[in-house]
Amino acid sequence: MATAPTRRLAGMLLVLVPIAFSVCFTLLQMMFEYPDILRQPTADVLAKFSAGGGALIAVWYALTLSAVLFIPLVVLFHQVLAEHAASTTLRVATVFGIVAGFAQTLGFLRWPFLVPHLAQAYLEPGASEAQRAAAAMVFDAFHRYAGMAVGEHLGYLSTSVWTFLVASLMLRAPLFGRWLGLSGLLLAAGIASGLLEPAGLALAGTINALSYLAWALWLIAVGVAVLVRRNVPAQLARPAAVAR
């Protein structure tokens, strides 16, 4: 069984990590027009990034740390949920959750470390056309691989699978209300819709972005449930069998 400190730490991470994510996401919207800026020409993206200065880099680094912290969040929540719904499904969910944390981390890391160098090379007053073309090519390559393929596609897929599996398990766990499980299933579908955006479904991007913001609130609600509700193992919550 998970110890009381484990439950408290799991609950705190479930509350604090999505708050950090939401704050960083909001700041990026204000400072960098994210994520709409990603659909603009490379020159405009790099110019906007350079104009943000060190403050913008710091926000991207903080967002990266929130993705890193999602990994211990998944591991600790596994221990809490295992008291109520220990199963192969939970183990599979945890694997996908860890993959989600790594995928998001790898996708975000390019912004505080690689993009500042590319923006400087591209916008340098004496830069040649060849230098600008090389910087733009590197940016586009990393944007498509680290951003679109790893951070977004793999990140959306693994996050949605983790959310769907743990939400389905929460439906049977006495610690959580059915509304948390059902809403988690719905949010998993919303996050997964982002996988359809590269296929040309523009609305999928909007659904995905709104689902992620709602998902952050869902994680906070799950964390509050872990922190304030009495933790009764599933086997103790079932009525005792009548003696024959």
Order of alpha helices (4+ residues) and beta strands (2+ residues): alpha-alpha-alpha-alpha-alpha-alpha-alpha-alpha-alpha
